[in-house]
Amino acid sequence: MKRTITEENLLDLLLHGTAQDLQDTIDTIHPADILDLLHKHKEHAQSILNRLPDDILADIVEEEDDEDKYELLKRFSDSKQRHILDEMSSDEITDLMGELEEDEQADILKKMDSEDQEDVRKLMSFDAESAGGIMTTEFIRIFAKNTVKDTLQFLQKNTDEETTYYLYVVDREDVLKGVVSLRDIVTSSFDTPIMDIVNPNVKTVLYSDDQEEVAHRFEKYGFILMPVVDEQQHMLGVIEFDDIIDVIQEENTEDIHHLGGVNKEERVDSSVRESFSSRIPWLIVNLFTAVLAAAVVNMFEATIAQAVALATVMPIVTGMGGNAGTQTLTIVVRGLSLGELTKENAVEILLKEIGVGILSGIVIGIVVAFGAMLMESNPIFGLVTGAAMFLNMILANLAGYFIPVILEKLHVDPALASGVFVTTVTDVMGFFMFLGLATLVLPYII
């Protein structure tokens, strides 16, 4: 029966186990678990690292966050770094390079052999957030002229941890011809030409495709691997599912941060300076939008002076409008991000949001109107409050729909700026409608 190794046992093995025990067990331990131990027991980190083989060290470096990979690598001598880099995949080294200054990049490159240098430089030439920027060039080519027997013999000599369930078939010019599964290979007779069992209908991504679009394709088709090609269908590399998980996490984090007016690079452990620099720009923008709302209130200063109760109720009108707008905004931004909001269904979704705004406005408007009427013992005051709430709820849903759509058309990230504009619309128009209506019927509410 397989025994699960505990964290304590793993730490003891890594620190005190014999060389033979370590060799017998290390391949069964995920490098992410070892990395967790290094973070938890920093006082033992170097002792543990010194006992591990190069291939495991490479896996651990690959598991580390991109911004921390170089610091981990620098724990070793130049000679050791060369061996570790030799074991690392080209796409992981490229991710590492993306976090470094030019002199640090040069330091890494000089420790790599010429072939690996060429692969990394090629990957670095692509946009970091494109399909080419997240692909790996390490995959097994199966040539179209081969038979099943030729392919099996080739795999026996060249198979490694990069081998996957699906293999891609190319010609001598590296033009992609199709995909074949290992199951089809092992269940076919030796003399079967590979092209007889190849599926020529291969889903590919262009090297220039945005990583978010690539993630959508993985999600749509449920693939674990996808080939990257150029305009002439030359196969450049493959994108693996674990890289797409990172992309999805990165894109979701970016959207969440942008919706909150925070730089996508900020983390919970960021320094005071980094967090301040991340947040202050949008706080300043929010300040100016707040001043705009205050200017609208100031226009009705005389009205408020005669009916002080208006000042008590008006934040409810604008606050509820802001909440409704944020709900619509969240759905629309997510729909744009996932490609669910298209030209074909745009009008249908708009009408749905208008309907939601009307129904929400009616329900919330009645509740608020009744409460305002009881507070002031004045049905006209309640009617004005309810009407303003109804109108602002509809306007909020319209703003939550149109603002991100317009920003998308202008090639501005909807998640980045939509929240500020939606809040501005609901605040300014909420104050204007509520105080404007109150001014019209002022004799009846004072």
N, C-alpha and C positions, 0 to 999 in steps of 0.2 A: 504494500500500500504506500502511495506517495505521501510523504510527510511535508507539511508546510513549515518552512523555516521562519521562526519568529525574528523580530527586529533585534532582540537581545542576542540570539544565537548567531544572526548574521554579523552583527558587530564583533562578537567574539571570534568568529571565523576569520573575518577580514583582518583583525588585529593579531590574533594569536594562533590561528590554524596553521598546520604544517603546509608546506608547499604542495604536497600531494593532495591533501584535503581541499586546498584552495583550487587546484587544477580540476579535481573531480566534481566540484560543486559550482564553480563560477559561471559555467555556461548555462546553468539552470536559473540563474538570478537575473532579473531584469535590471539593466543599468539605471533605470529611473529610481529603483529602490536603493541602489548604492548611492546615487546622488542625494537622495533624501537623508541618508545617514551622514553624508559629508556636511550637509547643511546643519543638521541637528547636533553633530559632534565635531565642531570645527577644530577643537584641540587635538583630535585624532586624524584629521583629514589628510595631512601630508603622509603620515605613517601608513594609512590605508592605500593612498595613491601609489606609494613607492612599491607596494607589493603586487600591484595588478599588472597583467600583461597589456601590451600595446593596443590590441584590438578592443579590449574592454575599456581601456582609457579613452579610446576614440569614441566608443558608444556613449560614454559618460559625458564627454565634451559635447557631443551632438544633442544630448538630452538637456543640457544646460540652456538657460535663456540666452538669446543671441547676444545681448549686451554684456553678458558675463562669461561668454566662452573664452575670450582672449585672456581674461584674468586667470581662469583655470588653467589654460594652456601655459601661461608664463610660470607656473609653479615648477616646470620641468626644465632641464637643460636643453640647449639648442639641439643636441643630438637626439634626445628623447622626443622633442617636439617634431623633428623630422619623421620619426617612426610613427607617431600618433597621426600626423597629417596624412601620411601615406595610407593609413587605414580608414581615414574619414572619406565620406562621399563628397563629390564635387559641389553639390547643391548646399550641403551644410557648411562647407568652407566658404562658399559665396555669401551665405547668410552672415557668417562670422566677419567676413571682409567688409560687409556693408555697415558695420558698427565702428570701423577703425579709421584713424587718420591715415594720410598717404604714406607716412614713414612706417607706420605699423603694418599697413598692407604690403609694403615692399619687404618688410621683415618676414612676413608669412610666406610670400611668394618665393623668396630666395631659398627657403627650406623645403620646397617642393620640387619634384622632378619635372622635366620639361613638358611631358605629356599632361600631367595634372595642372601645371601652370596654364597651358593652352585651354584646357577645359574650363578652368575657373575664370580666366580672362574672357572667354566666350560668354559664359553665363553673366558676368558682370557687365557686358556690353548691352544686355537687355534691360528694359525698365524693370526695376525691382518688384513692381506690383503687377507685372504682366505674366502671361503663361511661361514665356521664356525665362523670366526671373525666378520662378519657383520650380522649374523642372530640374531633373537630374539627367546628365548625359550618360549615366551608367545603366545600360540595359543590354540584354542579349539580342543580337541580330540573328534572325534565321533567314537564310537566303532562299529565294523563290525556286531556284533550280534543284534544290535538294530533295531527296526522298525521305521517308520517315526514318529509315535506317541511318542515313547520314545525319539527320537531326538528333536522333538519340545518341549517336556516338559523339556528336559535338557537345551535347548537354552533359554527358558523362565526364567530359574533360574540362568543361568550362562552367559548370553549375556552381553557384555560390549562394550566399544569403540574399542576393538581389533577384534570384530567379522567382518568377511569379507563376500563377496558374495560367495566365494568358501570355502568349508570345507573339511578337509582331514580325511579319514577313516582309522583307525588302528585296529589291533587286540590287545589282552591283553599283548603281548610282544612289543607293539609299532611298529610292522612291518607295513609299509605303504601298504594299500590295494587298495586305489583309491581316487578319488576326486568326490565330489558331490556339485552341486550348490544349493543355497537356493531356487531358482525357482523350481527345480525338487522336492525338499522336500515339499514345500507348495502346489504343484499341484498334489501330489500323495496321495493316500488314506492312512489313519492312519495305517492300518495293513500291508502296503507294507514293506518288509524287505529292510533295507538300501542297502544291497549288490545288490538288483535288479535294483537300479537306479544309482549305482556307475559307474564312468568311470575308469576302471583299468589302462588305458594308461596315467600314470602321468609322466610329465616331471619333473625330479628332478636334483639337483646338489649334488655332493659329498662334504662333509665338508672340504676336502683338496683342492678343486678347487680354482684357483686363482680368485680374485674378478673381474678382467678384463674379464676373460672367462665367469663368471656369468653374467656380464653386457651384453656380446654378446648374451647370451641365452635369456635374457629378451628382448633384441632388436629383436631377430629373431622371437620369439613367441608372443611378445606383451602382456606378462603377467603382472599382478599387484602384484602377489604373487607367490613364488615358494618354495617348501619344500626342506629342507636340510636333507640328509640321510647319514648313514655310509655304509660300504661295504656290510652289511647284510640287507640293506634296512630298518633299524630302523630309525624312524623319530626323528630327533634331534631338529628341529626348522624350522622357515620359514624366508625367506628374502622378505622384502616388497619393493615396487617400489620406495618409497621415499629414502630408503637407497641406491638403485642403482643409483638414480640421483646424490647423493653425490659421489658415486664411479666414475661415468662418469666424473663429474666435476673435481674430484681429479686426475684421470688419464689424462684427457686433459690438466690440468694445469701442471702436471708433464712433459708431452711430450713437451709442449710449452717451459717450463723452460729449459729442457734439450737441446732442439734444439738451445736455446740461450746461452748455457753454464752457466746456473744459477741453483743453488740448488733449489730443489722442495719446500723447506720450506720457501723460501724468499717471502715476500709480500711487497706491496707498503709502508706499515708503519713499515717495519723492521728497526732496528737501523743501524747506520753507521757500527758498528762492524759486525753485522750479514750479512749485504749486502756485505761488504768487504770480509768476510770469504767465502761467497757463490761464489763470482765472481773471486777472484784472482787465484784459481787453474787453471781454464781453460784459463785465460788470460796468465798465464805463459806457458801453453801448446801452445797457439797460438803464443807466442813470439818465441818459438823454431821452430815452423813450418815456421814462417816468416824469421827466420835466414836461414833455409834450402832454401827457395825461393831466399833469397839474395845471398846465396852461388852460386846458379845456374847463377844468373845475373853476379856475379863476374867472373865466368868462361869466359864470353863473353865481358869482360871489353874492350879488344882491339877493338872488333867489334863496340861496342857502341861509343868508342872514335872516330872512323872514320866516323860513321853515327849517329850523335847525335839525329836525328829525331826518331830513334828506341826507345829512352827513352821516347819520348812523346806518342808513340802509344802502346807500350807493356802493360801498365796497362789496356788498353781497351780490349786487347785479354784475359788477365787473369780475369778481372772483369766480362766480359760477360760469360766466362766459369764458373766462380763461381755462377753466377745467374742461368744459365741453370742447373748446378749440384744441386743447392738448390731446384729448382722446382721438378726435378725428385726425389730427396731425400725426399721431403715433401710427395709426393704421395706414395712412396714406404713404408716409415715409417708408414704412416697412414694405408696403406693396410695391413702391417704386424700386426699392432695393432688391426685392426678390423677383422683379419682373412680372408681378401679378397684376399691376395696374398698367394697362395697355391702351392703345388708341381704340381698339375694338370695344372695350368695356368701360371706357372713361365716362361716357354720359350716364351709363347705368349706375356706376358707383357714385357719381355726382348727385343723381336723383335720390339714391338711397340715403346719402348724407343729409340732403335737404329734408327728406322725410323724417330721419332721426332727429334733426334739429327742430322740426315743427312739433313732433310728439313730445320731445324732451322739454321744449319751451312751454307747451301747454301744461304739462304736469308740474314742472318746477314753477312756472308762472302762477298757477293757481295756488300752490302751497305758499309761495312768497307773498302773493296778493292777500291771502287770508291772514297771514301772520302780520303783515304791515297794517292791515285794516284794524286788527285787534290792538296792535301796539298804539296806534294813534286814535282809535275809535272813529275812523274816518274812511268810508268806503271809497271815496275818490282817491285818497292817498294809496290805498291798496290797489285800486285799478291802475294807477300810473305805474306803480312798482311792478305789478304783474305784466303789464304791456311792455315795459322796458326790458324785463327779463325775457319775455317771449321773443322779442326782436333780437336781443343780443345773443340768445342761444342759437337762433338761425344764422345770424351773421358769423358767430364763432365757428360753426360747422362749415360754412362757406370759406372762411379764411383758412381753416385747417385743411381744406381740400386744395384751394387754388394756390396758396402761397408755396407749398413744396413743389407743386406741379410746375409753376412758373419758374422757380429757382432751378428745377431740373432742366427746363428748356434753355435757361441761361447758362447751363453748365456749372452751376454752383451747387455744392453738396446740400441737398435739402435739409439734412439733419443738422447742419452747421448753423444755419441762420433762421430757419423756419420758426423756432420757438419764440425768438425775440419779436419777430414781425406779427405773429399770431397774438401774442400777449399785448402788443401795442394796439392792434386793431380792436381787440375786445375791451381794453381799458379805455381808449380814447372814445370809441363809438358807444361803449356802455355808459360812460359818464355823460356824453353828449345827448344820447336818447333819453336817459332817465331825467337829467336836469332840464333838458329841453321840453319834455312833456310836462314836467312839474311847473315850468315857467308859464306854459300855456294855460294851465288850470290853477295857477297860484292862488287866486282869490278863494278857491274851494278847499284848499288844503292848509290854510293858515287860520 
